[in-house]
Structures are given as C-alpha cells and as structure tokens.
Amino acid sequence: MEAAGRAQAARGRVPRIDPYGFERPEDFDYAAYEEFFSAYLAILTRRAIKWSRLLKGGGAVQRSMTVKRYIRKGIPLEHRARVWMGVSGAQARMDRNPGYYQRLLQGERSASLEEAIRTDMNRTFPDNVRFRKDAEPCLQGPLYNVLLAYGHHNHGVGYCQGMNFIAGYLILVTKSEEEAFWLLDALVGRILPADYYSPSMLGLKTDQEVLGELVRTKLPAVAALMDSHGVLWTLVASRWFICLFVDVLPVETVLRVWDCLFSEGSKIIFRVALTLLKHHQASILEATSVPDLCEKFKEITRGRFVTECHSFMQALSRFQSC
Amino acid sequence: MNPRKKVDLKLIIIGALGVGKTSLLHQYVHKTFYEDYQTTLGASILSKIIILDDTTLKLQIWDTGGQERFRSMVSTFYKGSDGCVLAFDVTDLESFEALETWRGDVLAKTIPMEQSYPMVVLGNKIDLADRQVPQEVAQGWCKEKDIPYFEVSAKNDINVVQAFEMLASRALSRLSGRVQSLLNSNVSLYFLSVLTRRGGYSLGGSAGAGS
C-alpha cells in the first residue's frame, strides 16, 4: 500500500512528458525513476560546474585526455551540442564550409529521395509531442531538411531508414538544422564504419557478424543458445546498430552513449551491446524458444540497469578491461 | 477423446513501405489501432494463440519492414515460415504492382514442398477515399495465382481476423498434409515426431534444430 502511495506521489511530481518531448510509456516506473533522478541530479550539478570551468572562455572543444574523461562522466545538456560538434570535427567542417548546408537545400531536388523521406515523417517519433504534425513549432520540417540535405550531400547513401531517428535526436539536442546536419555527416561519414547505411549495408552486416564473434569469445553460453535456435544476430541487433540505440534504450542513456560515440568512435556500440548481454546473461539463458529470446532481448533494454544511465556508463567502462 | 493438438506456426507479413503491415498485425493481435507507428526496421515477432478445428495454434507472426536495402537482411527470416501475408495499400498502385516481386522473393526463400506455400493477399486501407486499385483488379491477380484475397481495414477492423485465420487454417492443413504423406510413405516415426514438435521457429534450416 505504501509503495503504491509512493508511486502515485511520484507520478504527480515527475512530468508525463520528458524534457525532450517524449511521452513516458504507460508502464513507466515513476517511483524508481524519481529515486534515480534525485541522485543523478546531484551528479549532473557537480559535472555541470566542472564543465563550465573547462569550457570557460569559449572556443572549440579540443580532444584531450581530460575531455575524454569528462565525456565519459557525461556532458550536461547545455554543453552537449558544443562538445559533440567539437570532438567529432563537425564544427571544423561547418566552419570551413559556410553556406554549404543552405546550398544543398536550394539545389535541384531528387523526387525519389524526397518521397522516401516523406514516407517516414509521421513515422518518426509518434510518441514525441514536438514531432507531431500538429505541433507548434513542428520538428518534422527541420528533420525533413536535414535528411534531404544529407541525401544530396552523400549520394552513395541517399536516405536510409534509421537515419530519421538519428537526425531526430540530433535536432532535439542541437536545436539547429545545420549543426544536426554536420553531426550526421560526422557519424555516417566518419565515425561509423563505411557502408553502414549505403544500399549494400555491408558495414552494418559486418558489424553484426563481429558482434556474433565477440559474444562467442566473451559469452560463449549466450552464443551457443543463439546457435541452437538458429537465431541470427540480425534479428536482435540490427535495430541497435542502425538506430544507434535510439528507441531501444531510454533517451538519457542513449545520449550518454552518444557522448562517448562522438568522442571515442563506433567501438562504443559493441561495448553497449556486450554490457547488456553480459549483465542479463542468466536471464537470457532461460529462453527456450525464438519468441522467448526476442522477448528477452527487448527486456534487457528496459529496467533499472539501463535507466540508471550513470551507473550503466560506469559498467560500460569496466567492461572493456575484462 | 482426442486431446487437443498443439501446433506452432510461423507466419510472416511482407509488402511495400507504409502499406500498414504493423497496423494490421497490431489490430489482429492486440485489437488496437494507432494512426502512426514508428518505422519498422528489420523484424519483430508478435504471438497469438488461437483455436482452429480442435487444434490450438500458437502463431508467431513476424513483422518485417524497411526499404529495399534492408531486403537481403529481412528475407533471411522467410526461411522456415509456414505461410505469408502479402499486404498492399488500395490507395497506392505501386504497392499493388510490387506484389509480384514480393511473392517471387518469398517463394525463392522458402523450400518448395509438395503442397503449395500458403499465402493470402490483403488490400488494406479500404476506409480511405482515394482508392487507386479497383477490387476486381486485385481479385483478378489473386485468382490467377490462386491466392485468397481480402479487402481489409486495419483502422476499422474489417476482415482482419478472417484473413489471418484463413492463412492459419491453410498453413495448418499444409502441415497436416505433410505429416500424412510422411505416414503414408512409412518414413520413420522419428521424423514424424520432429515434424509435429517442430517450432516453426527454425531460421537456420533443419526443422526442430536444437530442441
């Protein structure tokens, strides 16, 4: 009874829509979240003071050991766009190419590209109030522009589904089309392996195989179970890789993962995947069928372990040494 | 008397982008409809248990999605399926014209059997006004291929259950037919038991692998 009362009270205090505009799911655990967040708030405040000191005086954020260490502990939201732009090299490219983004949008448009992007407009974050077609202002416009510009910029890739979710997050964080474009360019063009989103998707397929091999080495029991059911890693992991954990992990956790992704590169994706699998190994091994396994793989992306993003990122750092 | 038989069936739903595959599936499995679902990337599985002709059927329905470039990844999931929903949008002519390719794709990936591979065609979004594919045209195409055709609306829950149950029933008779023909040909009981126990989950090929 007391627990129910606490949950009710927490429901009253924690907004139903998160700071990024996403509606919290029906089964959201408000009490657990409030407990986590009050502790996390203290960490955020401490980090914010340190970051403000580090970034004092403006200028581009340069890569350094200190910056890397700071980033692992999380970038406060108010500095996130600037730090991502700095460490990924996006800022430098944007500065070297003034007006480039606008020119991409003014040039001749490819009808097939536009149609492909348009198909996904209402299907990108229907659970986010800022992306709804009746939102004011509506982020579908900026999202459309960023994807269209990118398709014109990188003909080899054009538009690949999944990029809509990534660009959407970039827009939410930067609140700037042009910065979102250059960050997307940093991710697709340099940080991720080649051919992740191009029509052959060879880079993506390779990474899925690599994950399979890593699991074979580090978590042989899980690998054996997957083999015995003939489950391809594609079924489980394609979303993880294509969407870089957007809509897989909680928003705050995705952003913390991306902090490291922009600063340390695509190996972070494997670390996240392996950390999830390792932490939930016992539960995964209980699965007796393919649908069971699918359910397990959904479960491991929910709950306390991933919601508590700070300790999750610490677990990630620990994993690399084992 | 005859204890109720239990059979697992693996069904897949395929078709062009945005025809409403996820909506149809959610309407069938959860009796819910939303205007906009998130883009489906890769595949996800929904399960539903139904009773048909004194048999308990556990349906595992694989929702697939994504652009052309995802096709080679997604089509690996066709293997070992017991039946397929081919979906198009009656307000989108291209999605209808693409049925031929989708059908070819799925037939190429499933193992040819003595009985034909069960399929149903669903023309979705009949609740919308701007129709581009006349019923007779779709009906004609399906008749030629000997595939049952259903005009459906995921939004208004029209014909959705009927279509899925028709597919399930055809998949079930095909499976029973295979069991029967094995019995007739006196193949060892071992294989029979493998067939009846088989999950329909096997992606890797051999039926009942690892069980």
Interface residues (C-beta under 8 A of the other chain):
Chain A: A116 T119 D120 N122 R123 T124 F125 P126 D127 C160 Q161 G162 N164 F165 S198 P199 S200 M201 K205 D227 S228 H229 G230 V231 L232 T234 L235 S238 R239 I242 C243 D247 S289 V290 P291 C294
Chain B: L17 G18 Y34 E35 D36 Y37 Q38 T39 L41 G42 A43 S44 I45 S47 Q60 G66 Q67 E68 R69 F70 S72 M73 T76 F77 G199 Y201 S202 L203 G204 G205 A209 G210
